[in-house]
Amino acid sequence: MPRALHAERHFTQRIGWLRAAVLGANDGIVSTASLVVGVAAAGSERSALLVAGLAGLVAGAMSMAAGEYISVSSQADTERADLTRERRELAETPDAELLELQGIYVARGLEPALARQVAEQLTAHDALSAHARDELGITAELAARPVQAALASAATFAVGAALPLIIAAVAPRAAVIPAVSASSLACLAALGAVAASAGGAGRLRGAVRVTFWSALALALTALVGRLFGTTV
């Protein structure tokens, strides 16, 4: 009687979009909240807070998109160059590439004869994929996707940045700094916990590390606003 397949949950396939999304949302909340708090600490009117925050949202979203696209495109270019080189080597020196693949499997614990057999079978099936995966560490799940990373970063930055803007718009002027700070830190703690859980890590640790650095950013910008601010 055939046994049911053992179902497993893995998180590595989420790395590409999860990193960009978490970074975008976190940066959106922290940078915009810090900007609003700094301007508020300088004694500015509500209209100045909202203009500064909205400008920060637009500029930050575009900056995140451009930065992610450029950096991930560089990774994709490197992957393509490595695959092109590997494809050429497979065509020019197939025996040496087979020995190289065999050596990889021996280093991972297989007996030389078995490693040779595995290398031969994988080479016959798809030599480039075998070398990409086992020699270069390139897989379809972890491959660089520049457009996906750029869109995820820009969208999540905008969503994150909208939170402190909304709070700054509805909170009493005298309570803008504590309201924006408290709501932003609460959302950042939740974001850190959710991101850690989605990645298979502990929620508390993820929440604490995000909250600590975000609180430091808010405190420093508030201090700058107090020390150097003038009404704008």
N, C-alpha and C positions, 0 to 999 in steps of 0.2 A: 504494500500500500504506500503510495508516494506521500512523503511528508510535506507539510505546508512550508513555503519559503519563509525564512526568518526576516522579518521586516526591520530595517534599521533606519534611523534618522541621522542625517549628517548635515553639517552647517557650512561646509566649505563652499558649496555652490552659491551661498548668499554673500560671499565676501565682496564681490565686485560692486553690487548695488548697495549693500548694507553700509560699507565704509563711506561711500559718497553721500548717502542719505543721512547718516548720523552726523557726519562732519558738517553737512549743509545746515541741518536743523539746529545743531548745537551752535554753530557760528552765527546763524541768523539771530538766535535769541540773545547770545552773549554780546555780540557786537552792537546790535541795535539797542538792547537794554542798557548797555554801558554808555552808548552815545546819548541816549535820552537822560540817563541819570547824571552824566557829566554836564550836559547843557542845563538841566534843571538845577543842579548844584551851583551853577554860575548865576542863577537868579533870572533866567530867561522866561519870557512869557510862553503860554501854552502853544501858541501858533509857531513859535520858533522851535519848540520841542518836536512838534509834528512834522514841520518841514525838514528838520535835520534827520528825524527818524525815517521819513519817507525817502529822502535822498540816500540815506544809508542802506535802506532796503533795496532800492534799484541798483545802486552801485555795487553793493555786496553780492546780489544775485548774479549780476553779469560777471563780476570778478571771479566768483566761485565757478561759474560755468566755463569761463575761459581758462582758468587755472586747471580745472579737472580735465578739460578737453586736451589741453596742451600736454599735461603730464602723462595722462593715460595714452595719448597718441604716441608719445615718445616710447612708452612701454610697448605699444603695439608695433611700432617700427622696429624695435629691437627683436621682438618675437619673430616678425616676418623675415628679418635679416638672418636670424639663426636658422629658421626653417629653410630658407633659400640655400644657405651654406650646407645644411645637412642633406638637402635633396641633391646637391651637386656631389657631395662626398659619397652618397649612396650610389650614384651613377658611375663615379670614377673609380672608387675603391670599395666595392661591395664586401670583399672578404675581410678587409680591415674593419669595416663597420660591424660586420657580424661578430668578429672577435671582441670588439669594443662592447657590444651589447651583452655578449656572454660574460665578459668581465664584470659588468654591472651586476648581473644576477649572481655571480659567484660571490661578489662582495656583500650581497644581501643574504647569503647563507645557503645557496643552492650548491649541490655537488657539480663539479665541472661538466660531467657528461649530461646531467639533467639541464644545467644552464645552457649548454650548447643546443640541446633539443628544443628548449623553450625559445631561445633566440632564433633558431631556424624557423619554427612554426610562426612566431610573431612576424618575422621578416617576410615570410611567404604570404601572410595575411595582409599586413600593411606596415611595411618597413618604416616609412616616415612617421607614422603615428607612434610606433613603438619607441623610436629614438626621441621623438618630441616629448613623450611622456616620461620615459625612464632615464634619458640622458639630459634633456634640457628642462624638464619639469613643466612643460607646457601642456595644458589640457583644455578641452573645450569649456569646461565649467569655470576655469580660472582665467580664461583668455581675456586680454584687455579689450574693453568696449568703450571707446571714448565718448560717443554720443550718449550712450546710456548713463555714463558717469556724469557728464555735463548736465544733462536734463535733470537727473536725480538731485544733484547738488543745488542747481538753481531753484528748482521747485521747492525743495525742503528748506532752503535758506529763506525764501520768501514767506513760506508758511510760518517758520520760526520767528522771523522778524516782525510778522504781523501781530504777534501776541503783545510785546511791550508797547507797540504803537496803539493798539486798542485800549490797553490799560491806561496809557498816558492820556488818551482822548476822553475817557469817561471818569477817571479818578479826580477828586478835588485837587486843585493846584497845589495846596499845601501837603497833600499826601502822595504826590506823584512818585517821589523817590522811594519811600517804603513800599508802596503798592507795586510799582514796577519791579523792584528788587525781589520782593517776596514771591510774587507770581512767577517771575522768571526762574528763580531758584527752584521753586516747586516743580515747574514744568521740566526744567533741566534734570532734576533728580529722577523724575518719571521717565524721561527720555533715556537717561543713562541706564536705568533698570531694564527698560524694554529692549534697548539695544544689546545689553549684556545677555538677556534671556534669549533673544533671537540668535545670538552668536554662540549660545551654549555655555555662557559663563555665569558667575554668581551675580544676582541682581543688586545686592547691597553694595558690593564693591564697585560695581559700575555706577551706581547712584552717588556714592560718596566721592569718587574721584572727579566726576563731572561737577558736582556741587561745589567742591573745594576750589577748583580753579576758576569757576565762574564767579563765585563770591569774591575771590581775590581781584578779578578783573573789574567787577562792579565797584569794589572799595577803592581801587586805584584811580578809576576814572572820576569817581565822586570827589576824591581828594584833589585831583587836578582841577576839576571845576571850581572847588572852593578856593584853591590857592591862586589860580590864574584867571578865573572867570570874570567877565564883565557882561552886562546885559546887552544882548545882540538884537 
